[in-house]
Amino acid sequence: MEETRLKRLQFRAWRRGFREADLILGPFADSRAQLLTEVQTQVFEQLLDLPDHDVYGWIVSEAQPPPFAADVIRLIRTFHAAGPHPRGLHT
């Protein structure tokens, strides 16, 4: 992944405006974004455009995410469940 795109994803993941989401999405972006496929990266970018509370709910509850995002939400849930994760450089 291009460095500029990676840094933009990390910044956006840490600056959601909803701290609980920041503390999940930020470490995920720092640790895993560079490993995502192009399609997964596009989905992650789309998730960052959606309302914080919706994305947070899909991650921490059994709520079904939209079909386009199911794979990436599963990756984030797995990452989050393996926590705790240190706070990144973007906090």
N, C-alpha and C positions, 0 to 999 in steps of 0.2 A: 504494500500500500504506500502511496506517495506520502512523504512526511507531512506536507501541509494538510492533506486530508486527515491524516491520523491526529495531528494536533488539534484540528478543528473539531473532530469527533470527541476527543478527550475534553476539550474546553466546554463543549455543549453538554456533555454528560455530567460534568461537575457543576454546571451553572443552570440547573433546571428551575430553581426558584422554590423548590419543595425539597427541603433538606433530606428527608427520608429517601427520596428518589436519588438525590445526589450521591448519597452514601452507598447506594447499590450500583448505579449506573457508572459513576466515576471510576471506582476500582475495576469494574468490568472493562471499561474502555481502556484504562491504563494497562491491564494485564492481558486482555484477550482481543482487542480490536484488530491488532496487526495480524492475528491468526484467522480472521473471518474471510470467507470467500467473498468475491465481488457481490454476489446476490445477497449474502448475509449482511454485508456492509451497507448495501442500499436499504435493506429492511431496517437495520439499526438506525440509519439516518431518518427513515420515515417515522420510526418510533419516537425519535427525539423531537419530531414536529407535532406529536400528539399531546393531548392534555396530560400533565404530570400524574394526576390522581388515577386516570385510566391505566397508564403504563404501570404505575406502582401496584395497583390492584391486580393486574394480570401476573405480576411477578410474585407477590407475597400471598396470594389467595388461590383458590381453586377456580377462580373465574376464567372462563375460556377467552383467550385472546383472539383477535380476528385471524382467520385462516392464513393470511399472508405473513403474519408475524409469529406463528406458532413455533417454528424451529428456533428462531432467535430468542424468543421468550424462554423456551426450554433451556437454552444455553445459559441465559442469565440466571434462571432459577437454580440450575445446577451449580453455577459459580457462587451464587449467594448462599446456598445451603452449605457449601464447603467452608464458609467464612470462619472467623472474622478476617477481614482484609485490611491491611494498613491503609491509612489515608495517604493519598498520592500527593504529588507535587502541586496539584491544582486546587487544593483546599485552602 
